């Protein structure tokens, strides 16, 4: 008991809550597609590696090279200052200037002593100013002023001597590692090339998985699959072969069920026909009225069961026009003094198995016709789905029974307050047809006071 309390306390600590929050945040924002996630698996390590290389190796290499170049330029300037201080005659200035220009690649100007300009603020990401200033301070130790941005290709250095000002111009590349970005360009270019090659190979690996998913989705909607063959890696091929074998087994079972139902329906219909014939020959006998009604009920249940178990997958996918269908249903409602309104919202036709889906709509309309006086139908299309909403003002279905009403032969006579019971297969057939199209059916409370039926299928 104590260990369970300890584990509960550990799970409720701040780090554990932060970790759970981070995990939920990542699941919410990370892409869900396999292709995109695979790209992230390739891209993220490559980007992190480049960041580490650029931040650790390149930064140290860049700074070290710049320090050495700046130290060399500063030593040259210190040598020029020592020559000037050792032989202060103005006649020798030209010799020093010439040596600095020819041997040290420095442009030197000797001017009368003057006040140095105000120090310029150092740029945020420039290491040349700080490193060059440190080197001049260490090796020369005299008042100085530097300008690294006045002329992009040159660096100006002014050093105040005892009775003169030394003005030095040097090329920026002499004091600064200016070609380090070439390595970054090569690294980025090579990464883009490798990434392009990876994307090409990854697309080839993902395409068979997408084909398998599309084939499974089409089979789930009851569509015929004629052009699928396993491709790709061995694991994907095994999954594709398992899918084909599963599809063949399901199709064989459906064919066997169809053959069995045809035989059963033929035999039972023959027996029921003989019953009806014998009852008709018996004439008008009040004692046989109950038997006659039982025969009619048996025939009704048989037809309903055959409709529920019929193999709708044999029907090909086509176009179901909604306007003529609802016009006919609306006329039926008007003949009985009831009201049916519908809004198609631009959805004039559905790409479904027409007979099966017409049966789905017909069962829902028939239920509303039996139990309610008003039915409102609203059909809307989203980018990936189509939703059909049926609202009536009938007695509704209690929440605790909304799962059971989809079971075959389940009747809710007391809740519906029926005078004549149905077969209990209407909603079962609706759910079976909706799921055979890859969709689903849910029940809710209607704003009209009765039952709301929501049918959602893929677009």
N, C-alpha and C positions, 0 to 999 in steps of 0.2 A: 504493500500500500504506500509505503514511504517512497519507494523507487518510482511509482506511478506519479505521485505528487511532484517529485523532483523533475521528472521528464516534462510534466505539464508546465512547471515553472520555467524550465529551460526554453520550451517552445514559446512562452509568453514574454521572453526578454526582448529588450529593444533591438539588439542585432538580429534576432530571429524575425521580428516583425518587419524590420527594414529589408531583410533578405526576401521575405514573402512579397512585400510591396514591389521590390525591384523585379522579381520574377514575373509578377502580374503585369507590370509596366512593359517588360520586354515582350511578353506574349501578346500584348495588345498592339504594340507598335512594330514588331518585327513582321516581315512578310510571311504569308502562309504557303505560298507556292514552292514546290520542290525545286524548280529551276532557279528562282530568286534566292532561296536559301543556299543552294549549292554555290551560286555565284558569291554570296557573302562568305561562305567557307573558304573560297579561294582568295577573294579580294582582301578581307580583313587581316589575315596573317601577313599578306604582302605589304599592306599599308603600314601595319604596326612595325614590321621589320624595317621598312624605309624610314619611319619616324625615329626608331631607335638608332639606326645608323647615322641619320642626319643629326640627331640631337647629341649623340655621344661621340662617335668617331669623327664626324665631319667638324663638329664644333671645336673639338680639341685639336684636330689637325689644322683647321683654319687659324685658330688662335696661335698655335705653335709656329706655323710658317710666317704669320704676320709679325710675331715677336722677333723672329730671326731677321727678317727683312728690315724691320724698323731699327733693330739694333745695329745692323750693318750701315744703314743710312746715317744713323746718329754717330757712329764711329767715324765715318767720313767727314761729317760736319765738325766733329771734335778735332779731327786732324787739321782741317782748314783753320779753325780757330787757333790751334796751337801754332801753326805757321804764321798767322797774322800777329800773334802776341810775341813770338820769338823774334821776328824781324818786322818791327812796326813801321818801317819806312814806307812811305806811300809809293815810292818808285817800284817796290817789289809787289804791290797789290796786283798788278797785271799778271805777274808770273804766277801768283797763287790762284787768281781767277782762271788762268789758262790751264793750270794743272787740274783744278777742280772740274773744268769743263771736259778736258780731254781724257783724263785718267779716272775720274770719279763720276762722270756723267751728271754733274751738278751745275746749275746755273747760279753763280754767286754774284751778288752786288753788295758793295760796301758803301754805305750812306752815312751822313752825319748822324750823331746821336740824337734820337728823338723818342718821344713817349710811344710806348706800344699801344696798339688799339685794344679796346675792351675785348675780353675773352668771349668767344661765341659759345652759345649753348651747344652741348654735345648732342648729336643725333641719337635717337633711342636705340637703334639696332647697329650702330657703327662701332667696331672695336678698334679701328685705326686711330681715332683721336686719343682714346685712353692709353693704348699701348705706346704710341709715339710720344705722348706727353710723359709717360713714365720713363721711357728710355732717355729722353732729353734731360729730365730731372736727375736721373742717376748718373749719366755719363758727362754732362756738361755743367749742370748745376747753376745756370744763369737765368735771368728773366727771359721769357720767350713767349711767342704767340704763334699759333699754327692755324692754318685754314685749309681744310681738306675738301671743301665743297665750293669754293669760289670759282675754280676752274676744274671741271670734271676730270681732266686728264693729268693735272698737276697738283702738287701739294706745296703750299707756301709756308716757309718757316722763317720767323724773324727772331733773332737773338740779340739782346742788348749787351754790348761789351762796354769797356770803361769809357771810351771816347768816340764810339762809333756804333752803328747798328748793322748787323750782318743779315742780309736778306738772301735766302736760299730757295730756289725752285727745283724740285725733283719730280720725276715721273711717278705717278701714283703706283704703278706696277712695281717700282723699286722698293716701296715700303709696305706693300699690301698684297696679300694673296688674292688677286683679282680673278683668277681663272678657276677657282674652286667650283663655281657653278657648273662647269663643264661635266664634272663627275655626277652632279645631281641630274643634269640633262640626260646623260647616258643611262643613269640608273632608272629615271622615270621612263625614258624611251624603251629600254629593255623590258621594263615591267609592263608597259602597254602592249608590246609585241607578245610577251608571254600570256598576258591576259586575253588577247584576241585569240591565240591558239587554244587556250583553255576553254573559251566560250564556244568555239567551233566543236571541240571534242565533247563538251558538256551537252550541247544541243543534240548531238548524235546519240548520247546516252539517255537523255530525258525523253526524246521523241517516242521510243517504244513504250515507255511508261504511260505517256499521254494517250497513245493509241489504245493501250489496254484499258485505261480508265474510261475512254470514250466508248469502247466496245461494251464494257460492263454497264455503263450508264444507258446505252441504247438497249441492251438486253433487259435492263430493269424497267425500261419504259415499254417493253413488249415489241420493240422494233426488230426487224430481221437484220442479221449481221452476215454479210456476204464477203467482205473484203478485208477481214482481219486475219493476220498470221503472226505468230510469235517472232519477234526480232529483238536484237540488242544483246545485252550481257546474259550469261548463263542463268543467273537468278531471275531476270526478267522473262527469259524464255520459259523457264519452269513455271513461273506464275501464269504466263499466257497459256501454256499447255494445260495447266490445271483448270483455268477458266473455261477453255474449250471443252474439256472432258465434263466439267460440271454442267455447262450449258447443254451438252448432248444428253446427259442423264436426266436433266429437268425436262427437256423436250420429249424424251422417251416416256417419262412418267406421265406427261400431259397427254401424249398420244394414247397411252394405255387407258388413262382415265376417260378420255373421249370415247374410245371404243367401248369401254365398260358401260358408260352412261348411255350410249346409243342403244346397247343391248338391253339395259335395264328399262330405259324409257319405252322401248318397243314392247317389251313383255308386259310392263305395268299398264301401258295404254291399252293393250289388247284385253287384259283382264277387266279394266275399268269399262271398256266399251261393252264387254259381255254383261257386266253388272247393269249398265244403263239399259241395254237392250232387254234384259229380263225384267227390270223394273217397269220399262215402258209396256211390255207385254202383260204385266200384272194388272194394268189399268189403274184407275183412281182408287187407291186404297189408303185411308187415313193412317193405317198402321205402318205403311211403308214410307211415309213422308220423312221420318227421321233417317231411315236408311238412304233415301234419295239425297238428302242433304249431306250425309256423311260421304257419299260417293263424290259429290261436287267438291267437298272440302279436300278429299284425297287428291282429286285431279288438280285443284288449285295449288296444293302443297307440292305436288310433283312438278308442275310447271315452274313454280318458284325455285325449287331446288335445282332443277336443270338450268335455270337462268343464272343461279348463283355459281354453279360448278362448271358452266360452259367455258370452253377454252377460247377466250377472247384473243389470245396471242395469234391465232390464225388470221385474224383480221388485219389488213394492212393499214398503215398510217395514212390518213387523208385529211381533207378539210371538212370541218363541221361548221356550217353556217348557222349562226345563233339567232338572227332576226326571225326567219320563218319558224324556227322551233318555238320561240317565246311568243310569237303571235298566236300560234295554235294553242299553247297553254293558256294565254290570256283569254282567248275566246271560250275555252272550257270553263274558266273561272267565272266569266260573265254569264254564261248560261245557268250557272248555279247561284247567281246573286252574290258572288264573291269578287275580290279585287286582287289582281296581280299586276304589279308595276316592276319595270326592269330598266336598268341603265347599263349600256354596253361600254360607254366611255372609249369609243374608238376601236373596241375589240369586236370586229364583225365576224371573224371566223377563228377557229382553233385548229391547230395542227395536231390531231389526236386520231385515235381509232373511232371513226364517226358513230357506228352503231353502239359500241360500248359506252362512249361518253354521253351519247343521247340517252341511254338507259340510266346513267348516273343522274343526269339532270332530271329526267322523268321521275325517278324514284323520289327525289327530294321534293319536287313539285307535287307529286301525288300525296306524300305525307302531309305537306302543308294544306293541300286541298281537303284532306280527310279531317285534320284536327284543328284547322284555323280558318278564319274568314278573310284574312289579308296576308299577302306575301309580297315582300320587296326583295328584288334580286339586284345586286350590284357586282359588276365584273370589271376588274382593273388589271392592267398589265404593268409590271415592273420590269427593270432591265433583265432579270434572270428568272422571273416567275409570273404566273397568272393566278389571280385570286378571285374566286367566286364566293360571294357572301349571300346567304339566304336567311332573311329575317321574317318571322311570322308572329302572329298575335295569339297563338294557341296556348295550351296549358303548359308547354315546356317540358323539360326533363330534369329531375333533381340532379344535383351535382354528384351525389354518390352513385348514381346509376349511369352516368355518361360514358363510362368505360364498358359497362356490360351491354349496352344497347348495340354495340358493334359485333357481339357474338351471334353466331347463327342460331336462329329459332328462339332467340330471347325476346320475350314479349313484356311490354310495360302497360298491360291493359288497365290496371287500377290507376296508374298515374295519368294515362291518357283518357280515362273515363270512356272507354269504347263501348259501343253497342255491338259491333261486329269486329272480331279480332282478325288481324292479318296473319301472315305466315311467320313473321319475325325475321325476315331475310332482307328487308329493304335497305337498311343502313349497312348490313354486312356486304351486300352487293356494291353499294356506293364506295365503301372503304376498299374493297378488293379492286375495283376498277381504278380508283384514284392511285393506289399504290402500284398497280400494274403500269401506270403512266409515270412513275417516279415521284408521286406526290403524296399527300396525306389529307386527312379530314379531322377537324376538331369541332367541338361543340361549346357554345357559350350562351350567355343571357342576351336576348335580343332587346334593343331599345323599344320595340313595339310591345314588349311584355311577354313574349313567348320564347321560342328557341332560335338561336342563331347557329347556322351550319356554315363553316368556313372550309372550302375546298381549295387547296393550293397545289399547283402542278408546275413543273419547270416550263419555262417559255421556249 
